[in-house]
Amino acid sequence: MQKVYLTRRNLLTLLSKLDRVKSGGVSACTLVKQDTVHPKFPCSDTIYVTAVEDSDYYIDRQPGKVLSIDEPKMEEL
Protein backbone atom coordinates (compact mmCIF):
# COMPACT_ATOMS: atom_id res chain seq x y z
CA MET A 1 0.00 0.00 0.00
CA GLN A 2 1.28 3.46 -0.90
CA LYS A 3 0.89 6.27 1.60
CA VAL A 4 1.14 9.95 0.86
CA TYR A 5 1.09 12.54 3.60
CA LEU A 6 -0.19 15.99 2.60
CA THR A 7 0.31 18.89 4.94
CA ARG A 8 -2.12 21.76 5.36
CA ARG A 9 0.26 23.76 3.15
CA ASN A 10 0.03 21.09 0.42
CA LEU A 11 -3.75 20.99 0.60
CA LEU A 12 -4.16 24.77 0.53
CA THR A 13 -1.88 24.92 -2.49
CA LEU A 14 -4.05 22.35 -4.24
CA LEU A 15 -7.18 24.32 -3.40
CA SER A 16 -5.61 27.48 -4.79
CA LYS A 17 -5.31 25.75 -8.16
CA LEU A 18 -9.10 25.86 -8.50
CA ASP A 19 -8.88 29.66 -8.43
CA ARG A 20 -6.27 29.50 -11.20
CA VAL A 21 -8.74 27.62 -13.41
CA LYS A 22 -11.35 30.34 -12.84
CA SER A 23 -8.73 32.85 -14.01
CA GLY A 24 -8.01 30.86 -17.17
CA GLY A 25 -4.98 28.96 -15.88
CA VAL A 26 -4.36 25.25 -15.53
CA SER A 27 -4.71 23.17 -12.40
CA ALA A 28 -2.44 20.24 -13.14
CA CYS A 29 0.56 19.84 -10.88
CA THR A 30 2.95 17.23 -9.62
CA LEU A 31 3.61 16.54 -5.98
CA VAL A 32 6.94 14.91 -5.34
CA LYS A 33 7.25 13.69 -1.80
CA GLN A 34 10.72 12.29 -1.30
CA ASP A 35 11.08 12.44 2.44
CA THR A 36 12.18 8.88 3.09
CA VAL A 37 13.97 9.80 6.32
CA HIS A 38 11.07 11.42 8.17
CA PRO A 39 10.69 9.45 11.43
CA LYS A 40 6.88 9.45 11.43
CA PHE A 41 5.70 10.23 7.87
CA PRO A 42 8.18 8.76 5.37
CA CYS A 43 7.14 8.69 1.74
CA SER A 44 8.77 8.66 -1.66
CA ASP A 45 6.14 8.91 -4.36
CA THR A 46 5.35 11.14 -7.26
CA ILE A 47 1.68 11.97 -7.57
CA TYR A 48 0.10 13.75 -10.49
CA VAL A 49 -2.82 15.90 -9.37
CA THR A 50 -5.39 17.91 -11.30
CA ALA A 51 -7.79 20.08 -9.33
CA VAL A 52 -11.37 19.85 -10.60
CA GLU A 53 -14.43 21.76 -9.41
CA ASP A 54 -17.20 19.63 -7.92
CA SER A 55 -19.65 20.95 -10.51
CA ASP A 56 -17.41 19.63 -13.31
CA TYR A 57 -16.65 16.28 -11.71
CA TYR A 58 -20.05 15.28 -10.36
CA ILE A 59 -22.01 15.83 -13.57
CA ASP A 60 -23.51 12.34 -13.76
CA ARG A 61 -23.67 11.24 -10.13
CA GLN A 62 -23.99 12.52 -6.60
CA PRO A 63 -20.82 12.76 -4.50
CA GLY A 64 -20.26 10.11 -1.85
CA LYS A 65 -21.15 10.66 1.77
CA VAL A 66 -18.76 12.46 4.10
CA LEU A 67 -19.04 12.33 7.85
CA SER A 68 -20.46 15.63 9.08
CA ILE A 69 -17.41 16.18 11.26
CA ASP A 70 -15.24 15.98 8.11
CA GLU A 71 -17.46 18.06 5.85
CA PRO A 72 -15.53 21.18 4.87
CA LYS A 73 -17.09 24.46 5.88
CA MET A 74 -16.90 27.21 3.28
CA GLU A 75 -15.55 29.68 5.85
CA GLU A 76 -12.63 27.29 6.49
CA LEU A 77 -11.66 27.32 2.82
N, C-alpha and C positions, 0 to 999 in steps of 0.2 A: 504494500500500500504506500502510495506517495503522500507526503504531508507537505503542505505549504503554509507558512505562518505569515499573515499579513498584518502589519501594524496599523494603527489608526491613521498614521501618515500615508501608508500605502492605499488604504481604503478611501481617504479623502481625495487623494490624487486621482484615483479611478473615477470617483464621483465628479470631479471637476472636468473630466473628459466629456461628460454629457453636455456641459455648457459649451464646450468647444464645437460640438456638432451643431448646436443651435446657432452658433456664429459662423457656420459654414466650414468648420475644420473637420478633422478626422478624429476618431476615438480609438483607433487601434494602437496598442502599445505592447511592449514586451517587459515582463518582470523577470529579472534574473536574480534569483536568491541563491547565492553561493556562500552561505555562512555555515560551513560544515564543522566549525569548531565551537559554535555557540553551545554552552553547557546544557541549556534547557530546550532550545528551539533550533536544532540543526536542520538545515535543508540545503539541497543543491539541485535545483530544478530550474528550467526555463519554462515560463508559462506565457502563452500568447493570449492577450485579453483584448476584447473589443467591447466597449461600453455601448449598450443599447437601451433606449427608452422603453419603459414598460408598454406604452401604447403601440410601439412598433413590434415588440416581441410577442405580446399576448394578443395577437389579432384573431386567432382561431381557437383559443381556449382560455379558460380562467386560470389565473395563477394558483399555485398550490397554497395550502394553508400554512400560516406562520403563527407560532404561539404569540398571544397578545403581548407577552412580556418582551418578545423579540421584534415586534412590529415597529419599524422605524417611524418616528414622529417627524413631521415636516419641519418643525422648529429645530430639531436636532441636526437636520441636514443643512 
